[in-house]
Amino acid sequence: MPENKGVVATGSRDLNNLVTVKEVPYPFLEDDIVIVKAAAYAVNPTDWKHILPEEFISSKMSGFLRKLGFGISPLENAFGTAGSTLGNCLGKTFSFVQKGVVLGTDVSGVVVDVGKNVTRVKKGDVVAGSVHGGISKYGAFSDFVMVAENSILKFDPSQIHKEALKPGEYPSSKVNSYEAAASVALAIKTTGISLHHNLKVPANKAENSDNCILIWGGATATGFVAIQVAKLVYGLRVITTASSKHHETLLALGADKAIDYNDSDAIAQIREAGQNRIKYGMDCVSSVDTLQQVYDATEGCEDVRIDNLLFLDEKLIKRKPERKVTFTSTNGYLTDGRRHFGIKASPEMMKEYLEFWNNYAPTVLDKIKTAPLYVLPTGLESGNEGLKLMVENKVNGRKVVFRNGQDI
């Protein structure tokens, strides 16, 4: 087997020493697995939140303890605050990531082997894919990566040039490099699960022409892609939120209205723009505050569906009993058909996700534009710098990517 190096967890919470580069096992070829020789990687919030889980633990503890208030608002608020504080402290004492496991979620490269049940890709194909890094020895930040076929996007080789991008900042563009390809894999998958399965948006542009979706956080990597998919695949009217400096870019992507979430009347602006037709809400920031704002902004439309990306419980926010709202959370890890944190995709989810992934995602790969890229120096050693930049929130509105360095 070829030598395989990866970016592995050190067990430290020191931002300068979260990960290191070590030799790791070569991926095992399972029946539904594609082995990718990595060209480039993208860094995602989930990569560092597995190491530093206090935000996630805080929200879950807050939601759990709020239930002890039995619907009495003052008690719910008190218990919720206590739970948030306790969860934050607890989250700082451990990590979901064990020392020595490989980090990373997004990868692009060339297929070097396929399992016997794989039918959509073959050796030599140019692909991007996403995995659940940080929980096993087979994360994305390694020379060779195992990716489930259900999480692989195949690109026309003529679309992707082989030359590495030099370190620096790059504006939004169509997917034309391995760095760009790595930056969209998880975002497209997440958007597909959210819109096609959780939000139940029909893939019928004529049927959706009068309906709106509110995408909170349009300048996030997922929001950037979600705006485009909502227009290209579903034909929805898109209202999005972002700081004003991003508005021109998001409108050029296809958003019908961009609103600054910093405005004191942002919710009123959204309601006015939606004209009681905001049937869908996708919270790409996914905090308790943003979930509340999405809920408030969608008031006025019947049978609203709201999805978030961080397993937030709707009991964390103030709701009106007369409103009919369906809340869901998107878990992109489940698309490989395996269990993640004890959860496995339902047959309905897999059916609807694969309908999107196989029939609709391929139609937008030559049209989708990436978020602006922030390219780090070539080499796995850039893994720690990428994670640190994300933790310190120094890459707002940009996607951090880096090249592997091996010949492709």
Summary of the structure (lengths in Angstrom):
residues: 408
radius of gyration: 20.6
end to end distance: 17.4
largest distance: 61.9
contacts: 1480
relative contact order: 0.16
helix: 36%
strand: 22%
